[in-house]
Amino acid sequence: MSEPHLPGERLPARAVDPAAVDRVVDILTRHYAEDRISSEELEARLERAYRAATASELDALVADLPAAAPAATALSVPAQRVRALLSGQEQRVTGVAPRQMELRAHLGYVEMDLTRATFEPGVTEIDVRALMGYVQIRLPADVRVECHGRAVMGFFALKGARRSSEGDATRVVRITGRAMMGFAEVSVRRGDQPRLPPASDPD
């Protein structure tokens, strides 16, 4: 049982939520990509963000910045989120692919294998943010891929698709986002390679 606090005693600071760190890092990188802060200022603020001990310290890092424009692709429904902060995430989807996904790699990596996933008709949106890390996405050949990602001191590449008109026009995978001081790679399985069947669970 914890001891009661005396009147006037300062309460302990609330622990920093990793999701809050991720939010602040995303805001800072967006301002840098829009030339609102310099690379030196970005580096200094990122260092403070990862060392922040309280929520108020995090809030102070973005309090003086103007409101950033909303992302080009607004997700109107909850998206599946995969985050890697100082770590790695490797996932494979074998069922129906989520309509919207957010992949975040900050000083880490995310590998998302969708080659065995089923894509429903319409547009599937995957938003990528790679900061000093990398994101790799693997897709089947029977979907049309649109890649609109940008890179700052890194690269954002689409491999395996010879032109955007390839694939089923009724099922589109749209990739957006940024790779900053890192890279994002979208690999499309070649059309001459057979589509792998869904993996079966071991007995």
N, C-alpha and C positions, 0 to 999 in steps of 0.2 A: 504494500500500500504506500503510495507516495505521500510525502509530508506536505501539509498545506503551506501555501505561500503567505508570508507575513505582509501586512498592509504596506504599500509603497515599495515592496520588493519587485525587482525587475524580472519579468517572466523570461524563460529561455526562448531564444529565437527559433522560429519555425524552420524545420529542415527544408532544404531546397529540393523541390520535385524535379526529377530528371526531365520530365515533359516541359517544365517551365524553362529549363536551360535550353532545350531544343527549340522552343519558341523564340527565345531571345537571339539565339544563334541564327535562326532563319531570318529574323528581322534585320539583324546586322548585315548578313550576307546580301540581302535584297537591297539595302541602302548602298552597299559597296558596288553592287552590279549596276546600280543606277547613278553612279558617280557622286553620291551624296557624302561619302566619307572616303578618306584615302586608305591605301593599303596599310600604312603604318598605324592609322587609327583603328582600322579593323582588327589588326593583329593584337593591339593593346587591349581592345575591348573584349575580344574573344578569350584572351588569357584571363582577364578578370571574371568573365562569365563562368569559365570552367573552375575557377577558384572560389566563386561566390559561396558564402556560408549561409546567407539568408535570402528570402524572397525580395526584401527591400533593396539589397545590393544588386540583384538582377534587374529590378525595375529601374534603378538609377542609370543603368547602362543604355537605356533606350528612351529615357524620359525627355531628353533634349532633342530628339530626332523628330522631324516632321512625320506626319502620318504617311506610311507607304501606300502606294497604289495597290489595290487588290490583285491577286495573282490572275494571270490571263485566263486560266481555267478554274472556274469556281465550282466546287463540288457541292451540289445541292442536297445530296444525301450522304450519310456517314460512309466513309471510305475505309477499306482495310488498310491499316497502317503497320509498316514494318520499320523499326528504328534500330540502328546500331550505333551506340555511342561508346567509343573506346572498346569495341567488341566486333564480333562477326555474326551475321544472320544468314543461314542457308535454308531456303524453303522451296518446296515443290508443290504445285497445285495439280491434282489429278481429277478433280471434279469440275463443276462449272466455275469459270473464272469470275472473280468479283467484278462488278461493273466499274468501280473506281478503286484505285490503289494509290497509296502514298509510300514511297520508299525513301528513307532518310539514312544517310551514312555520314557520320561526323567522327573523323579519326578512327574509322572502322570500315567494314564492308558489308554489302548486302548482295546475295546471289539469289535471284528468283527464277526458278525453272517453270515455265508455262508450256513446255512442248507437249505435255500430255493433258493439258487442260482443254475443256470444251468452252468455246466462245459463243455466246448467244448473239443473234442478229442485232445490229446497232453499233454504237461506239463504246468501246472500253477505254477508259482514261487512266493512264499511269503517270503520276507526277513524281519526279525524281529530284532529290537534293543531295549532292555529294560534296562534302567539304573536307579536304585533305583525306580523302578516302575514295572508295569506288563502289559503284553499283553496276551489276551485270544482270541483264534480263535476257532470257532465252525464250523465243517464240516459235510456234509451228509455221510451216510454209503456207497453210491454207487460210491465212488472214491477211488483210491489207494493213500495212504499217505506215503510219505518218509520224515522223520524228521531228519535233520542233524544239529540241533542247538546245541550250547555249552553254558555252564553256568560257571560263575566265582563268587563265593560267593553268589550263588543263585541256581535256578534250571530251567531246560528246559525240559518239560515233554510232552509226547504223551499219551493220555488216550482214551480208547474205541476201539482201533484197536489192535487185538490180534497178528497180524503179518503183515509185510509190503506187503505180497502177496495178502491180502484181497482187495476187491473192483475191479472196472473195470480197467483192465490193459491198456486200451486205453485212460484213463483219469487219469492223475497222478497229485497230488498236492505235490509239493516239498517245504518243510519248511527249511529255513536256517537262520543263524544269531546267536546272542549272548544275554544272559541275565546276566547282571552284577549288583550284589548287588540288585537283584530283581528276577522276574521269568516270564517265558513264558509258557503258557499251551495251547496245541492243543487238543481239545476234538472232537472225532468222534462219531457221532450218531450210536447207536447199530443197527445191521442189522435187528433185530426184531421189531424196532420202525418204524412206517410208516413215509414216507417222507411227510413233511408238504407242503400243496399247497402254491403257491405264495400269499402273502397278497394282498387283494384288497383294493383300496382306498375308504374311506367312502364317501357317497353321500353328 
